[in-house]
Amino acid sequence: MDTRPHASRQPTRTLDLGSSEESWSTIRYLTNEERDQIDLQARLILTKCADRVKEMEALETRTKGPSYIDQRNLRNRRLQVLRFVVRQSGACRKSS
């Protein structure tokens, strides 16, 4: 059950996730569906970023050679942490 005040009385609206900060200034509460929409968009963006980092690292490994192995390992660890955060954000959202 949603315990936020007036959450059930909010009119249906379409969120423009690419809009300016001004358009968000009047929004005080989000419905569960709106939160889910924002969570999904955030996960999609983070996943795309992680995939791009992985592609760039693969290209760098092919072009730079073994001298970059330590840096690549560090980046791979950062990528693992990013993936963990994405998974946790989904798990936290589902449990709340």
WONOR-V494571 format. One record per residue. N is the residue number from 0. RES is the residue in one letter. OMEGA is omega in radians with two decimals (NA if undefined). D_FIRST is the distance of its C-alpha to the first C-alpha in Angstrom with 1 decimal. Layout:
{{N:RES:OMEGA:D_FIRST} {N:RES:OMEGA:D_FIRST}}
//
This chain:
{{0:M:-3.13:0.0} {1:D:-3.08:3.8} {2:T:3.14:6.2} {3:R:-3.12:9.2} {4:P:3.04:11.7} {5:H:-3.10:12.6} {6:A:-3.12:10.5} {7:S:-3.11:10.3} {8:R:-3.13:14.0} {9:Q:3.08:15.2} {10:P:3.07:17.9} {11:T:-3.13:18.1} {12:R:3.07:20.3} {13:T:-3.13:22.2} {14:L:3.04:22.2} {15:D:-3.05:25.8} {16:L:3.14:25.6} {17:G:-3.06:29.3} {18:S:-3.10:29.6} {19:S:-3.14:30.9} {20:E:-3.14:29.1} {21:E:-3.10:29.8} {22:S:3.12:27.6} {23:W:-3.01:24.6} {24:S:-3.12:25.6} {25:T:-3.12:23.8} {26:I:-3.14:20.4} {27:R:-3.10:18.2} {28:Y:3.07:14.7} {29:L:3.03:13.8} {30:T:3.10:11.3} {31:N:3.13:10.2} {32:E:3.12:13.3} {33:E:3.08:15.5} {34:R:3.12:14.8} {35:D:3.13:15.6} {36:Q:3.14:18.7} {37:I:3.11:19.8} {38:D:3.14:19.4} {39:L:3.13:21.4} {40:Q:3.13:24.0} {41:A:3.12:24.4} {42:R:3.11:24.9} {43:L:3.13:27.4} {44:I:-3.14:29.3} {45:L:3.12:29.5} {46:T:3.10:30.6} {47:K:3.12:33.3} {48:C:3.13:34.5} {49:A:3.11:34.8} {50:D:3.12:36.7} {51:R:3.09:39.0} {52:V:3.13:39.8} {53:K:3.12:40.6} {54:E:3.14:42.9} {55:M:3.11:44.6} {56:E:3.11:45.2} {57:A:3.11:46.7} {58:L:3.14:49.0} {59:E:3.13:50.0} {60:T:-3.14:50.8} {61:R:-3.04:53.1} {62:T:-3.04:54.8} {63:K:3.13:55.1} {64:G:-2.98:56.0} {65:P:-3.11:55.6} {66:S:-3.11:55.9} {67:Y:-3.07:52.2} {68:I:-3.13:50.9} {69:D:3.12:49.6} {70:Q:3.12:47.9} {71:R:3.12:46.4} {72:N:3.09:45.1} {73:L:3.12:43.5} {74:R:3.10:41.8} {75:N:3.10:40.7} {76:R:3.11:39.1} {77:R:3.11:37.3} {78:L:3.09:36.1} {79:Q:3.12:34.8} {80:V:3.11:32.8} {81:L:3.11:31.4} {82:R:3.10:30.4} {83:F:3.14:28.8} {84:V:3.12:26.7} {85:V:3.13:25.6} {86:R:-3.12:24.6} {87:Q:3.13:22.8} {88:S:3.08:20.9} {89:G:3.14:19.6} {90:A:3.12:18.9} {91:C:-3.12:17.1} {92:R:-3.12:14.9} {93:K:-3.09:14.2} {94:S:-3.11:13.5} {95:S:NA:10.9}}
//
